[in-house]
Amino acid sequence: MTTRLYLHTTPITLQPAHGEAIALALSLDRLLADGLARFPPGEAAIEWATTTTEDALMPHVATLRAHPVEVLWVADDGLAALPTLLGDEARTRWHIDAVERAFNLLADVAAGLPAHRAGLPAQPRFIAALVVVRELMHHVGWQQLQLPQPD
């Protein structure tokens, strides 16, 4: 079973394989406007974005867990830079461990590691999408992430 994630919609929407769509009280534009538009983001901006995402997600966790999901499908290009960041541009399916590794690189950059050294793209929208996807996978317990096939 899959759940589709629409990152570029306002609000961000999840569509389980069965059941109604779930709209989070969240958008990438809001995360950008409230602190993630600056690159590289600081620790406070990442912490705020994480907390904001958790606040929007928590009312829906039980509902999302009720749908047995094997794969979270990203329905748009919000995470298009992830394969490059993780060093495998041909790959489109990622385990939660890889998403956590990317998030940890983001945290390292926020703590002062030069972004170019970490390979973090200077794309604030990607940063916002990574925070959202990491929090979804972490709190709901999804293990696999599927990105769209590159054009």
C-alpha positions as CSV (number, residue, x, y, z in Angstrom):
1,M,0.0,0.0,0.0
2,T,1.1,3.5,-0.6
3,T,0.2,7.0,0.5
4,R,0.9,9.9,-1.9
5,L,2.4,13.1,-0.6
6,Y,1.7,16.4,-2.3
7,L,4.3,18.8,-1.0
8,H,3.6,21.7,-3.4
9,T,-0.1,22.0,-2.5
10,T,-1.3,24.5,0.0
11,P,-1.9,22.9,2.4
12,I,0.4,19.9,2.1
13,T,-1.8,16.9,1.4
14,L,-1.5,13.2,1.9
15,Q,-3.7,10.7,0.0
16,P,-3.9,7.3,1.5
17,A,-4.6,4.4,-0.9
18,H,-8.0,4.0,0.8
19,G,-9.8,6.8,2.5
20,E,-10.1,10.5,2.3
21,A,-7.2,12.9,1.7
22,I,-5.6,14.4,4.8
23,A,-4.7,18.1,4.6
24,L,-2.0,19.2,7.0
25,A,-2.2,22.7,8.5
26,L,1.1,23.4,6.8
27,S,2.7,24.4,3.5
28,L,6.3,24.7,2.2
29,D,5.6,28.4,1.6
30,R,4.8,28.9,5.3
31,L,8.0,27.1,6.4
32,L,9.9,29.3,4.0
33,A,8.3,32.5,5.1
34,D,8.7,31.7,8.8
35,G,12.5,31.0,8.7
36,L,13.7,28.5,6.1
37,A,14.1,30.9,3.2
38,R,17.6,31.9,4.3
39,F,20.3,29.5,3.2
40,P,21.9,28.0,5.0
41,P,19.3,27.8,7.7
42,G,20.3,28.2,11.3
43,E,19.6,25.8,14.1
44,A,16.7,27.8,15.4
45,A,15.0,27.8,11.9
46,I,15.4,24.0,11.6
47,E,14.0,23.5,15.2
48,W,11.1,25.9,14.5
49,A,10.3,24.1,11.2
50,T,10.5,20.7,12.9
51,T,8.2,21.8,15.7
52,T,5.7,23.4,13.3
53,T,5.6,20.3,11.1
54,E,5.1,18.1,14.2
55,D,2.2,20.3,15.4
56,A,0.5,20.0,12.0
57,L,1.1,16.2,11.8
58,M,0.3,15.0,15.3
59,P,-3.5,15.3,15.0
60,H,-3.3,12.9,12.0
61,V,-0.8,10.3,13.1
62,A,-3.3,7.8,14.4
63,T,-5.3,8.0,11.1
64,L,-2.1,7.7,9.0
65,R,-0.9,4.7,11.0
66,A,-4.3,3.0,10.5
67,H,-3.5,2.7,6.8
68,P,-0.8,0.0,6.5
69,V,1.7,1.8,4.2
70,E,4.7,0.2,2.7
71,V,5.8,3.3,0.7
72,L,5.4,7.0,1.0
73,W,5.2,8.3,-2.6
74,V,6.2,11.9,-3.2
75,A,3.9,13.1,-6.0
76,D,5.9,16.1,-7.0
77,D,9.5,17.2,-7.3
78,G,9.9,18.6,-3.8
79,L,12.8,16.3,-3.0
80,A,14.4,16.1,-6.5
81,A,17.8,17.0,-5.0
82,L,17.8,14.1,-2.5
83,P,19.5,11.5,-4.8
84,T,22.3,13.9,-5.5
85,L,22.7,14.7,-1.8
86,L,22.9,11.0,-1.0
87,G,25.2,10.2,-3.8
88,D,23.0,8.0,-6.0
89,E,21.3,10.0,-8.7
90,A,19.8,6.9,-10.4
91,R,17.9,5.8,-7.3
92,T,14.3,6.8,-6.7
93,R,13.4,4.6,-3.6
94,W,15.0,5.4,-0.2
95,H,14.8,3.8,3.2
96,I,14.1,5.9,6.3
97,D,17.8,5.6,7.2
98,A,18.8,7.5,4.1
99,V,16.3,10.2,4.8
100,E,17.6,10.4,8.4
101,R,21.2,10.7,7.0
102,A,20.1,13.6,4.8
103,F,18.3,15.3,7.7
104,N,21.5,14.9,9.8
105,L,23.5,16.6,7.1
106,L,21.0,19.4,7.3
107,A,21.4,19.6,11.1
108,D,25.2,19.6,10.6
109,V,25.0,22.5,8.2
110,A,22.7,24.4,10.6
111,A,25.3,23.9,13.3
112,G,28.0,25.4,11.2
113,L,29.4,22.8,8.8
114,P,29.8,24.5,5.4
115,A,26.9,23.6,3.1
116,H,29.2,22.8,0.2
117,R,31.2,20.4,2.3
118,A,28.0,18.5,3.2
119,G,26.8,18.6,-0.4
120,L,23.6,20.3,0.8
121,P,22.0,22.1,-2.2
122,A,21.3,25.8,-1.7
123,Q,17.6,25.2,-2.3
124,P,15.5,26.4,0.7
125,R,12.4,24.7,-0.8
126,F,14.2,21.4,-0.8
127,I,15.2,22.0,2.9
128,A,11.6,22.6,3.8
129,A,10.4,19.5,1.9
130,L,13.2,17.4,3.6
131,V,12.0,18.5,7.1
132,V,8.4,17.6,6.3
133,V,9.2,14.2,4.8
134,R,11.6,13.3,7.6
135,E,9.0,14.2,10.3
136,L,6.3,12.3,8.5
137,M,8.4,9.1,8.2
138,H,9.8,9.5,11.7
139,H,6.5,10.0,13.5
140,V,4.2,7.8,11.4
141,G,6.8,5.0,11.1
142,W,7.0,4.7,7.3
143,Q,10.1,2.9,6.2
144,Q,10.3,3.6,2.4
145,L,10.2,6.8,0.4
146,Q,9.5,6.8,-3.4
147,L,10.5,9.8,-5.5
148,P,9.1,10.5,-9.0
149,Q,11.1,9.1,-11.9
150,P,13.4,11.9,-13.2
151,D,12.4,13.3,-16.6
